[in-house]
Amino acid sequence: MTSKLTVTLRDLTGRKVKQLRRQGIIPANIFGQGKDSRAIQVSQEELIPVYQEAGQTSVIALTTTDGNSQPVVISEVQIHPITGDIIHVDFLRVDLDQAITAYVPVEFVGESLAVKDGALMVTLITEFEVEALPNDMPHAIEVDISPLNEVGMQLTLADIDTSSKFTINADPDTAIVKVEAPRAEETFDDEASTEIAETETETAEATDTEQETPAE
């Protein structure tokens, strides 16, 4: 099901867009398909649920208040480094009959017996570049980790099931996840620990003595 979003054409640009953000409105742009970029704005309240549903891979039916409707995908989202709020969005126009590329996140499913027994699961890839028609673009690449039963095992791109509707632009031998033995905790020799403690005590006592000695 395609998400729907209504936006308004935007007049404010540059530093003036701060006025919009104070009102809960996000400045944005639409570009692509050989057409001019258009400045738009969208309610944060309406944008967030659509973004959560569509991410940066699913098609959105974008309608502007002037009556123009077009399919788009979210190309880029700028996040405030401190507040975590969305401060700007770029929408890319798409042709539903033309393939596009997007970075699709990896999603791990299932349960690894080795990890359940205390081994460490090490993620080597978090996303893949995928090529597909806009409506065939996956929301995530699922990787079932249940075959990872022993330390030292790994899964590569060739090990996972993918759809014929999209192409992952990566070498089939690309490692995605592996299982390692748990790291041993560092321990100190009792004698060494005692020596360290005694040295720290002597240093502290010497400092206290210097502070108590009156200046001449």
Sequence and secondary structure as in RCSB ss.txt:
>XXXX:A:sequence
MTSKLTVTLRDLTGRKVKQLRRQGIIPANIFGQGKDSRAIQVSQEELIPVYQEAGQTSVIALTTTDGNSQPVVIS
EVQIHPITGDIIHVDFLRVDLDQAITAYVPVEFVGESLAVKDGALMVTLITEFEVEALPNDMPHAIEVDISPLNE
VGMQLTLADIDTSSKFTINADPDTAIVKVEAPRAEETFDDEASTEIAETETETAEATDTEQETPAE
>XXXX:A:secstr
  EEEEEEE    GGGHHHHHHTTEEEEEEEETTEEEEEEEEEHHHHHHHHHHHTTTS EEEEETTS EEEEEEE
EEEE TTT  EEEEEEEE  TTS EEEEEEEEEES  HHHHTT EEEE  SEEEEEE GGG  S EEEE TT  S
TT EEEGGGS   TTEEE S TT EEEEEE         HHHHHHHHHHHHHHHHHHHHHHHS   
